[in-house]
Amino acid sequence: MKIIIAPDSFKESLSAPEVAASIHAGFRQIFKEATYELIPVGDGGEGTLAILAKAHQAEMKAASVQGPFGEKIEAKYALTDKMAFIEMAEVCGLHLVAEDKRNPLKVSSFGVGELIIRAAKSGVEEILIGIGGSASNDGGIGMAQGVGYRFLDAAGNEVPAIGENLDKIAQMDASQVPAFLEKVKNSRH
């Protein structure tokens, strides 16, 4: 008998590889003669980056970016010659926000945009972003601001790019978005 064990992480307690190992240990006590294949998976949230980097033999990198509340944090991303992998949870994941500060309307995804800029500057043609495990519900405007978009209210004033301001946005200004993003943006047909 062959048993495939393919779990996701158990949020804020065990990573996907740790879950797979625990299940494997329990199953081996009952099904001693079975062969096992452990395939940890990710749903786009925490752990997805490590799984994708390993599967694609991508090089892990770290960058200083804005965290959930604008503070500087170190976030990882991964690169191959043509592809970049970014995990939103690295920048504004639940594990980065204390339970008493969890308000998805006040958390920004700005740092994800900063990672997009870094990845694009490296010359990749495609960027894959896992969006699970986030403490933010800003609709991606933080990420867009991180790559250079500006969001303005009806009077032309810039609106901070967090979820609680989504209804205040009347227009978007793309004049500060770097031209080199066009290569990545139009790479998939």
Residue frames as a rotation matrix with the C-alpha (Angstrom) as fourth column:
MET 1
0.585 0.811 0.000 0.00
0.811 -0.585 0.000 0.00
0.000 0.000 -1.000 0.00
LYS 2
-0.615 -0.703 0.358 1.19
0.699 -0.696 -0.167 3.51
0.366 0.147 0.919 -0.85
ILE 3
0.450 0.707 -0.545 -0.01
0.867 -0.493 0.077 6.46
-0.214 -0.507 -0.835 1.21
ILE 4
-0.364 -0.471 0.803 0.39
0.617 -0.768 -0.171 10.03
0.698 0.433 0.571 0.00
ILE 5
0.195 0.330 -0.924 0.34
0.913 -0.406 0.047 12.67
-0.359 -0.852 -0.381 2.72
ALA 6
-0.507 -0.299 0.808 -0.28
0.701 -0.689 0.185 16.15
0.502 0.660 0.559 1.28
PRO 7
0.342 0.672 -0.657 -1.31
0.928 -0.353 0.121 18.60
-0.151 -0.651 -0.744 4.04
ASP 8
0.299 -0.192 0.935 -1.25
0.139 -0.960 -0.241 22.36
0.944 0.202 -0.260 4.26
SER 9
-0.807 -0.583 0.094 0.02
0.037 -0.209 -0.977 24.09
0.590 -0.785 0.190 7.40
PHE 10
0.202 0.787 -0.583 -2.02
0.914 0.063 0.401 24.31
0.352 -0.614 -0.706 10.58
LYS 11
0.320 -0.071 0.945 -2.22
0.191 -0.972 -0.138 28.08
0.928 0.225 -0.298 10.93
GLU 12
0.266 -0.355 0.896 0.01
-0.727 -0.684 -0.055 29.51
0.633 -0.637 -0.440 13.61
SER 13
0.683 -0.082 0.726 1.02
-0.581 0.541 0.607 26.10
-0.443 -0.837 0.322 14.96
LEU 14
0.059 -0.667 0.743 2.72
0.241 0.732 0.638 23.76
-0.969 0.141 0.204 12.42
SER 15
-0.319 -0.246 -0.915 4.21
-0.813 -0.425 0.398 24.26
-0.487 0.871 -0.064 8.97
ALA 16
0.627 0.581 -0.519 3.07
-0.775 0.530 -0.344 21.98
0.075 0.618 0.783 6.13
PRO 17
-0.075 -0.698 -0.712 6.27
-0.412 0.672 -0.616 19.85
0.908 0.247 -0.338 6.35
GLU 18
-0.844 -0.213 0.492 5.78
-0.529 0.187 -0.828 19.51
0.084 -0.959 -0.271 10.13
VAL 19
0.119 0.959 0.257 2.15
-0.879 0.222 -0.422 18.45
-0.462 -0.176 0.869 9.64
ALA 20
0.531 0.034 -0.846 3.18
-0.651 0.656 -0.382 15.89
0.542 0.754 0.371 6.99
ALA 21
-0.517 -0.814 -0.266 5.88
-0.384 0.498 -0.777 14.49
0.765 -0.300 -0.570 9.31
SER 22
-0.659 0.335 0.673 3.43
-0.692 0.081 -0.717 14.22
-0.295 -0.939 0.178 12.23
ILE 23
0.483 0.862 -0.155 0.81
-0.843 0.410 -0.349 12.44
-0.237 0.300 0.924 10.13
HIS 24
0.238 -0.502 -0.832 3.51
-0.547 0.638 -0.542 10.15
0.803 0.584 -0.123 8.74
ALA 25
-0.768 -0.580 0.273 4.70
-0.524 0.323 -0.788 9.25
0.369 -0.748 -0.552 12.25
GLY 26
-0.263 0.761 0.593 1.17
-0.768 0.206 -0.606 8.34
-0.583 -0.615 0.530 13.31
PHE 27
0.636 0.533 -0.558 0.37
-0.771 0.472 -0.427 6.32
0.036 0.702 0.711 10.18
ARG 28
-0.141 -0.791 -0.596 3.63
-0.619 0.540 -0.571 4.35
0.773 0.288 -0.565 10.41
GLN 29
-0.705 -0.066 0.706 2.53
-0.675 0.370 -0.638 3.03
-0.219 -0.927 -0.305 13.80
ILE 30
0.206 0.887 0.413 -0.55
-0.503 0.458 -0.733 1.43
-0.839 -0.057 0.540 12.20
PHE 31
0.990 0.144 -0.003 0.52
-0.062 0.408 -0.911 0.78
-0.129 0.902 0.413 8.59
LYS 32
0.384 -0.919 0.084 4.11
-0.262 -0.021 0.965 -0.37
-0.885 -0.393 -0.249 9.08
GLU 33
-0.168 -0.456 0.874 4.49
0.623 0.638 0.453 -2.02
-0.764 0.621 0.177 5.66
ALA 34
0.798 0.552 0.242 3.14
0.538 -0.472 -0.698 0.89
-0.271 0.688 -0.673 3.62
THR 35
-0.454 -0.836 0.307 5.29
0.890 -0.439 0.121 3.18
0.034 0.328 0.944 1.53
TYR 36
0.438 0.585 -0.682 4.82
0.670 -0.719 -0.186 6.88
-0.599 -0.375 -0.707 2.05
GLU 37
-0.373 -0.487 0.790 5.20
0.810 -0.586 0.021 9.99
0.452 0.648 0.613 -0.03
LEU 38
0.067 0.327 -0.943 5.10
0.761 -0.627 -0.164 13.28
-0.645 -0.707 -0.291 1.84
ILE 39
-0.431 -0.107 0.896 4.03
0.780 -0.544 0.310 16.21
0.454 0.832 0.318 -0.32
PRO 40
-0.310 0.321 -0.895 3.52
0.642 -0.624 -0.446 19.34
-0.701 -0.713 -0.013 1.83
VAL 41
-0.152 0.350 0.924 1.33
0.883 -0.371 0.286 21.86
0.443 0.860 -0.253 0.03
GLY 42
-0.780 -0.027 -0.625 0.51
0.357 -0.840 -0.409 25.52
-0.514 -0.542 0.665 0.40
ASP 43
0.157 0.925 0.345 -2.68
0.950 -0.046 -0.309 27.40
-0.270 0.376 -0.886 -0.37
GLY 44
0.301 -0.126 0.945 -0.86
0.494 -0.827 -0.268 30.63
0.816 0.548 -0.187 -1.13
GLY 45
0.892 0.069 0.446 -0.28
-0.321 -0.598 0.734 31.48
0.317 -0.799 -0.511 2.53
GLU 46
0.282 -0.836 0.471 2.58
-0.924 -0.103 0.369 30.77
-0.260 -0.538 -0.802 4.91
GLY 47
0.000 -0.425 0.905 4.83
-0.134 0.897 0.421 28.00
-0.991 -0.121 -0.057 3.69
THR 48
0.866 0.391 0.313 3.89
0.248 0.209 -0.946 28.35
-0.435 0.896 0.084 0.02
LEU 49
0.700 -0.651 -0.293 7.08
-0.712 -0.604 -0.359 30.25
0.057 0.460 -0.886 -0.81
ALA 50
-0.181 -0.817 0.547 9.33
-0.785 0.455 0.420 27.53
-0.592 -0.353 -0.724 0.60
ILE 51
0.191 0.347 0.918 7.41
0.196 0.903 -0.382 24.81
-0.962 0.253 0.104 -1.25
LEU 52
0.974 0.220 0.059 7.54
0.110 -0.225 -0.968 26.67
-0.200 0.949 -0.243 -4.59
ALA 53
0.457 -0.877 -0.145 11.19
-0.884 -0.466 0.030 27.62
-0.094 0.115 -0.989 -4.17
LYS 54
-0.257 -0.537 0.803 12.12
-0.459 0.799 0.388 24.00
-0.851 -0.269 -0.452 -3.55
ALA 55
0.418 0.531 0.737 9.97
0.361 0.648 -0.671 22.69
-0.834 0.546 0.080 -6.42
HIS 56
0.982 -0.001 0.189 11.47
0.172 -0.409 -0.896 25.18
0.079 0.913 -0.401 -8.89
GLN 57
0.220 -0.955 -0.199 15.00
0.974 0.204 0.101 25.17
-0.056 -0.216 0.975 -7.45
ALA 58
0.601 0.099 0.793 14.65
0.280 -0.956 -0.093 28.91
0.749 0.278 -0.602 -6.94
GLU 59
-0.515 -0.835 -0.192 17.16
0.596 -0.188 -0.780 30.96
0.615 -0.517 0.595 -5.00
MET 60
0.512 0.672 -0.535 15.79
0.850 -0.305 0.430 32.43
0.126 -0.675 -0.727 -1.77
LYS 61
-0.487 -0.562 0.668 16.40
0.410 -0.823 -0.394 36.15
0.771 0.082 0.632 -1.27
ALA 62
0.082 0.498 -0.863 15.59
0.973 -0.226 -0.038 38.56
-0.214 -0.837 -0.504 1.54
ALA 63
-0.427 -0.154 0.891 14.69
0.472 -0.879 0.074 42.22
0.771 0.452 0.448 1.36
SER 64
-0.754 0.203 -0.624 13.91
0.490 -0.459 -0.741 44.98
-0.437 -0.865 0.246 3.80
VAL 65
-0.589 0.662 0.464 10.34
0.319 -0.337 0.886 46.12
0.743 0.670 -0.013 3.07
GLN 66
-0.561 0.503 0.658 7.40
-0.777 -0.594 -0.208 47.75
0.286 -0.628 0.724 4.82
GLY 67
-0.956 0.241 -0.168 5.56
0.288 0.885 -0.365 45.40
0.060 -0.397 -0.916 7.13
PRO 68
-0.273 0.962 -0.006 1.86
0.932 0.266 0.247 45.36
0.239 0.062 -0.969 8.05
PHE 69
0.673 0.537 -0.509 1.89
0.685 -0.713 0.152 48.79
-0.281 -0.450 -0.847 9.71
GLY 70
0.909 -0.329 0.255 4.69
-0.086 -0.748 -0.658 50.47
0.408 0.576 -0.709 7.74
GLU 71
0.577 -0.745 0.334 7.54
-0.533 -0.033 0.846 49.24
-0.619 -0.666 -0.417 9.97
LYS 72
0.072 -0.640 -0.765 10.64
-0.939 0.215 -0.269 47.78
0.336 0.738 -0.586 8.31
ILE 73
0.559 0.068 0.826 10.82
-0.419 0.883 0.210 43.99
-0.716 -0.464 0.522 8.21
GLU 74
-0.657 -0.702 -0.275 12.88
-0.665 0.368 0.650 41.37
-0.355 0.610 -0.708 6.38
ALA 75
0.492 0.837 0.239 10.77
-0.517 0.502 -0.693 39.42
-0.700 0.218 0.680 3.90
LYS 76
-0.534 -0.670 0.516 11.79
-0.025 0.623 0.782 36.51
-0.845 0.404 -0.349 1.70
TYR 77
0.645 0.608 -0.463 11.09
-0.606 0.038 -0.795 35.93
-0.465 0.793 0.393 -1.96
ALA 78
0.031 -0.618 0.786 12.55
0.198 0.774 0.601 33.48
-0.980 0.137 0.146 -4.47
LEU 79
0.375 -0.008 -0.927 13.97
-0.784 -0.536 -0.313 33.78
-0.494 0.844 -0.207 -7.99
THR 80
0.288 -0.401 0.869 14.74
0.639 0.757 0.138 31.58
-0.714 0.516 0.474 -10.95
ASP 81
-0.767 -0.617 0.176 16.10
0.526 -0.450 0.722 32.96
-0.366 0.646 0.670 -14.23
LYS 82
-0.784 0.494 0.376 12.63
0.176 -0.404 0.898 33.79
0.596 0.770 0.230 -15.52
MET 83
0.228 0.966 -0.125 10.30
0.285 0.057 0.957 33.60
0.931 -0.253 -0.262 -12.54
ALA 84
-0.796 -0.360 0.486 9.84
-0.344 -0.392 -0.853 35.14
0.497 -0.847 0.188 -9.10
PHE 85
-0.027 0.759 -0.650 7.79
0.597 0.534 0.599 33.79
0.802 -0.372 -0.467 -6.21
ILE 86
-0.768 -0.091 0.634 6.36
-0.362 -0.755 -0.546 36.10
0.529 -0.649 0.547 -3.56
GLU 87
-0.298 0.669 -0.680 4.27
0.790 0.573 0.217 35.15
0.535 -0.473 -0.700 -0.55
MET 88
0.100 0.446 0.889 2.02
-0.084 -0.887 0.455 37.89
0.991 -0.120 -0.051 0.79
ALA 89
0.902 0.282 -0.326 2.16
0.252 0.267 0.930 36.32
0.349 -0.922 0.170 4.26
GLU 90
0.007 -0.976 -0.219 5.91
0.968 0.061 -0.244 37.14
0.251 -0.211 0.945 4.36
VAL 91
-0.697 -0.271 0.664 4.99
0.295 -0.952 -0.078 40.84
0.653 0.142 0.744 4.33
CYS 92
-0.546 0.595 0.590 1.63
-0.778 -0.621 -0.094 41.16
0.310 -0.511 0.802 6.07
GLY 93
-0.336 0.364 -0.869 0.80
0.085 0.930 0.357 37.70
0.938 0.046 -0.343 7.36
LEU 94
0.698 0.709 0.094 -1.24
-0.099 -0.034 0.995 36.98
0.709 -0.704 0.046 10.45
HIS 95
0.529 -0.551 -0.645 1.90
0.824 0.516 0.235 35.79
0.204 -0.656 0.727 12.25
LEU 96
-0.531 -0.762 0.370 3.32
0.674 -0.645 -0.361 39.33
0.514 0.058 0.856 11.94
VAL 97
-0.335 0.528 0.781 0.36
-0.396 -0.831 0.392 41.00
0.855 -0.178 0.487 13.64
ALA 98
-0.998 -0.015 0.066 -0.35
-0.067 0.312 -0.948 40.62
-0.007 -0.950 -0.313 17.35
GLU 99
-0.523 0.851 -0.037 -3.84
0.822 0.516 0.243 39.32
0.226 0.097 -0.969 18.07
ASP 100
0.064 0.584 -0.809 -4.91
0.742 -0.570 -0.353 42.58
-0.667 -0.578 -0.470 19.75
LYS 101
-0.402 -0.272 -0.874 -3.82
-0.295 -0.865 0.405 44.55
-0.867 0.421 0.267 16.64
ARG 102
-0.836 0.070 0.544 -5.61
0.474 0.590 0.653 42.40
-0.276 0.804 -0.526 14.05
ASN 103
0.246 0.855 -0.457 -7.82
0.047 -0.482 -0.875 44.68
-0.968 0.194 -0.158 12.02
PRO 104
-0.113 -0.363 0.925 -7.61
0.853 0.442 0.278 43.82
-0.510 0.820 0.259 8.31
LEU 105
0.735 0.457 0.501 -8.77
0.655 -0.669 -0.351 47.33
0.175 0.586 -0.791 7.36
LYS 106
0.896 -0.435 -0.086 -5.66
-0.357 -0.822 0.443 48.91
-0.263 -0.367 -0.892 8.93
VAL 107
0.152 -0.854 0.498 -3.01
0.133 0.517 0.846 46.50
-0.979 -0.062 0.192 7.61
SER 108
0.537 -0.028 -0.843 -1.21
-0.733 -0.510 -0.450 47.31
-0.418 0.859 -0.295 4.35
SER 109
0.722 -0.292 0.628 0.18
0.464 0.877 -0.127 45.07
-0.513 0.383 0.768 1.62
PHE 110
0.847 -0.385 -0.366 2.65
-0.499 -0.814 -0.299 47.82
-0.183 0.436 -0.881 0.55
GLY 111
-0.018 -0.947 0.322 5.69
-0.672 0.250 0.697 45.59
-0.740 -0.204 -0.641 1.09
VAL 112
0.251 0.164 0.954 4.38
0.482 0.833 -0.270 43.11
-0.839 0.528 0.130 -1.50
GLY 113
0.988 0.110 0.108 4.70
0.151 -0.543 -0.826 45.90
-0.033 0.833 -0.553 -4.07
GLU 114
0.468 -0.883 -0.012 8.25
-0.828 -0.444 0.342 46.51
-0.307 -0.150 -0.940 -2.92
LEU 115
-0.130 -0.489 0.862 9.05
-0.113 0.871 0.478 42.82
-0.985 -0.035 -0.169 -3.47
ILE 116
0.688 0.420 0.591 7.47
0.544 0.240 -0.804 43.02
-0.479 0.875 -0.064 -6.95
ILE 117
0.887 -0.415 -0.202 9.82
-0.461 -0.794 -0.396 45.91
0.004 0.444 -0.896 -7.79
ARG 118
0.039 -0.925 0.378 12.85
-0.759 0.219 0.613 43.92
-0.650 -0.311 -0.694 -6.57
ALA 119
0.046 0.044 0.998 11.82
0.305 0.951 -0.056 40.84
-0.951 0.307 0.031 -8.52
ALA 120
0.898 0.352 0.262 11.13
0.355 -0.232 -0.906 42.83
-0.258 0.907 -0.334 -11.69
LYS 121
0.659 -0.720 -0.217 14.52
-0.732 -0.680 0.034 44.57
-0.172 0.137 -0.976 -11.44
SER 122
-0.069 -0.704 0.707 16.15
-0.370 0.677 0.637 41.14
-0.927 -0.217 -0.307 -11.40
GLY 123
-0.638 -0.203 -0.742 14.90
-0.753 -0.033 0.657 40.57
-0.158 0.979 -0.132 -14.95
VAL 124
-0.718 0.428 0.549 12.21
0.279 0.899 -0.336 37.94
-0.638 -0.088 -0.765 -14.39
GLU 125
-0.900 0.433 -0.046 9.42
-0.175 -0.262 0.949 37.63
0.399 0.862 0.312 -16.92
GLU 126
0.106 0.958 -0.268 6.77
0.013 0.268 0.963 36.29
0.994 -0.106 0.016 -14.57
ILE 127
-0.826 -0.263 0.499 5.88
-0.465 -0.182 -0.866 36.83
0.318 -0.948 0.028 -10.92
LEU 128
-0.075 0.778 -0.624 3.71
0.295 0.615 0.731 34.42
0.953 -0.129 -0.275 -8.97
ILE 129
-0.681 -0.082 0.727 2.19
-0.569 -0.566 -0.597 35.84
0.461 -0.820 0.339 -5.78
GLY 130
-0.425 0.530 -0.733 0.62
0.644 0.747 0.166 33.64
0.636 -0.402 -0.659 -3.09
ILE 131
-0.453 0.303 0.839 -2.04
-0.340 -0.928 0.152 35.69
0.824 -0.216 0.523 -1.30
GLY 132
0.479 0.658 -0.581 -3.15
0.290 0.506 0.812 33.41
0.829 -0.557 0.051 1.55
GLY 133
0.134 -0.397 -0.908 -2.45
0.966 0.257 0.030 33.92
0.222 -0.881 0.418 5.23
SER 134
-0.565 -0.380 0.732 -2.71
0.362 -0.912 -0.194 37.69
0.742 0.155 0.653 5.04
ALA 135
-0.422 0.397 -0.815 -3.79
0.815 -0.229 -0.533 39.98
-0.398 -0.889 -0.227 7.87
SER 136
-0.801 0.043 -0.597 -4.73
-0.197 -0.961 0.194 42.63
-0.566 0.273 0.778 5.28
ASN 137
-0.053 0.798 0.600 -7.93
0.882 0.319 -0.348 43.25
-0.469 0.510 -0.721 3.40
ASP 138
-0.209 -0.121 -0.970 -6.82
-0.050 -0.990 0.134 46.29
-0.977 0.077 0.200 1.42
GLY 139
0.771 0.617 0.159 -7.93
0.088 0.143 -0.986 44.92
-0.631 0.774 0.056 -1.95
GLY 140
0.313 -0.752 0.580 -4.36
0.939 0.339 -0.067 45.11
-0.146 0.566 0.812 -3.23
ILE 141
0.874 0.029 0.485 -4.14
0.194 -0.936 -0.293 48.90
0.446 0.350 -0.824 -3.09
GLY 142
0.724 -0.685 0.076 -1.21
-0.328 -0.246 0.912 48.71
-0.607 -0.685 -0.403 -0.65
MET 143
0.113 -0.662 0.740 0.66
0.611 0.634 0.474 46.44
-0.783 0.399 0.477 -3.08
ALA 144
0.496 0.139 0.857 -0.22
0.835 -0.346 -0.427 48.79
0.238 0.928 -0.287 -5.97
GLN 145
0.975 -0.180 0.129 1.05
-0.210 -0.937 0.279 51.77
0.071 -0.299 -0.951 -3.96
GLY 146
0.484 -0.829 0.279 4.24
-0.027 0.305 0.952 49.81
-0.874 -0.469 0.126 -3.32
VAL 147
-0.058 -0.504 0.862 4.92
0.902 0.343 0.262 49.67
-0.428 0.793 0.435 -7.07
GLY 148
-0.891 -0.454 -0.024 4.16
0.418 -0.840 0.346 53.37
-0.178 0.298 0.938 -7.57
TYR 149
-0.213 0.880 0.424 0.41
0.605 -0.222 0.765 53.86
0.767 0.419 -0.485 -7.96
ARG 150
-0.999 0.041 -0.017 -1.17
-0.014 -0.653 -0.758 56.74
-0.043 -0.757 0.653 -6.06
PHE 151
-0.303 0.952 -0.051 -4.78
0.878 0.300 0.373 56.77
0.370 0.068 -0.927 -4.90
LEU 152
-0.980 -0.053 0.191 -6.64
0.020 -0.984 -0.175 60.06
0.197 -0.168 0.966 -4.69
ASP 153
-0.391 0.893 -0.224 -9.93
0.643 0.091 -0.761 61.18
-0.659 -0.441 -0.609 -3.20
ALA 154
0.413 0.680 0.606 -12.48
0.909 -0.270 -0.317 63.38
-0.052 0.682 -0.730 -5.01
ALA 155
0.940 -0.089 -0.330 -10.55
-0.033 -0.985 0.170 66.52
-0.340 -0.149 -0.928 -4.01
GLY 156
0.690 -0.710 -0.137 -7.28
-0.157 0.037 -0.987 65.15
0.706 0.703 -0.086 -5.43
ASN 157
0.234 -0.594 0.769 -5.71
-0.972 -0.149 0.181 64.41
0.007 -0.790 -0.613 -2.03
GLU 158
-0.415 -0.455 -0.788 -3.67
-0.449 0.855 -0.258 61.22
0.791 0.247 -0.559 -1.68
VAL 159
0.623 0.682 0.383 -5.43
-0.734 0.339 0.589 58.51
0.272 -0.648 0.711 0.30
PRO 160
-0.403 -0.752 0.522 -3.39
-0.859 0.507 0.067 56.10
-0.315 -0.421 -0.850 2.44
ALA 161
-0.125 0.297 -0.947 -3.65
-0.736 0.612 0.289 52.68
0.665 0.733 0.142 0.80
ILE 162
-0.977 -0.012 0.214 -5.34
-0.159 0.713 -0.683 50.62
-0.144 -0.701 -0.698 3.51
GLY 163
-0.715 0.698 0.042 -8.65
0.638 0.626 0.449 48.81
0.287 0.347 -0.893 3.43
GLU 164
-0.123 0.731 -0.671 -10.60
0.798 -0.330 -0.505 51.32
-0.591 -0.597 -0.543 5.48
ASN 165
-0.311 -0.058 -0.949 -9.97
-0.234 -0.963 0.136 53.91
-0.921 0.264 0.286 2.73
LEU 166
-0.759 -0.004 0.651 -11.20
0.552 0.527 0.647 51.90
-0.345 0.850 -0.398 -0.26
ASP 167
0.194 0.951 0.242 -14.48
0.969 -0.147 -0.201 53.83
-0.155 0.273 -0.949 -0.39
LYS 168
0.470 -0.085 -0.879 -12.62
0.157 -0.971 0.178 57.17
-0.869 -0.222 -0.443 -0.42
ILE 169
-0.590 -0.791 0.162 -10.73
0.262 0.002 0.965 56.49
-0.764 0.612 0.206 -3.65
ALA 170
0.525 0.754 -0.395 -12.01
-0.107 -0.402 -0.909 58.51
-0.845 0.519 -0.130 -6.60
GLN 171
0.885 -0.271 -0.378 -9.05
-0.403 -0.043 -0.914 58.17
0.231 0.962 -0.148 -8.95
MET 172
0.646 -0.724 0.242 -5.77
0.439 0.612 0.658 56.36
-0.624 -0.319 0.713 -9.46
ASP 173
0.733 -0.519 -0.439 -2.52
-0.669 -0.669 -0.325 57.90
-0.125 0.531 -0.838 -10.71
ALA 174
0.840 -0.420 0.342 -0.07
0.426 0.903 0.063 55.57
-0.335 0.093 0.938 -12.47
SER 175
0.875 -0.469 0.116 2.48
-0.241 -0.632 -0.736 58.22
0.419 0.617 -0.666 -13.42
GLN 176
0.229 -0.828 0.512 5.06
-0.971 -0.160 0.175 56.93
-0.064 -0.537 -0.841 -10.89
VAL 177
0.766 0.062 0.640 4.88
-0.117 0.992 0.044 53.25
-0.632 -0.108 0.767 -11.86
PRO 178
-0.216 -0.956 -0.201 8.28
-0.469 -0.079 0.879 52.23
-0.856 0.284 -0.432 -13.29
ALA 179
0.306 0.303 -0.903 8.29
-0.950 0.030 -0.312 51.43
-0.067 0.953 0.297 -17.00
PHE 180
-0.666 -0.657 -0.354 10.31
-0.687 0.725 -0.053 48.24
0.291 0.207 -0.934 -16.47
LEU 181
-0.525 0.551 0.648 7.20
-0.318 0.579 -0.751 46.63
-0.789 -0.600 -0.129 -14.93
GLU 182
0.303 0.648 -0.699 5.69
-0.895 -0.059 -0.442 46.51
-0.328 0.759 0.562 -18.43
LYS 183
-0.422 -0.549 -0.721 7.96
-0.758 0.650 -0.052 43.58
0.498 0.525 -0.691 -19.30
VAL 184
-0.991 0.068 0.111 6.59
-0.021 0.757 -0.653 41.55
-0.129 -0.650 -0.749 -16.41
LYS 185
-0.362 0.929 -0.080 3.02
-0.422 -0.240 -0.874 42.78
-0.831 -0.283 0.479 -16.66
ASN 186
0.411 0.546 -0.730 2.69
-0.871 0.001 -0.491 41.75
-0.267 0.838 0.476 -20.31
SER 187
-0.587 -0.807 -0.060 4.68
-0.790 0.555 0.260 38.53
-0.176 0.200 -0.964 -20.15
ARG 188
-0.726 0.382 0.572 1.71
0.218 0.917 -0.334 36.14
-0.652 -0.118 -0.749 -19.99
HIS 189
-0.669 0.494 -0.555 -0.58
-0.743 -0.459 0.487 35.87
-0.014 0.738 0.674 -23.00
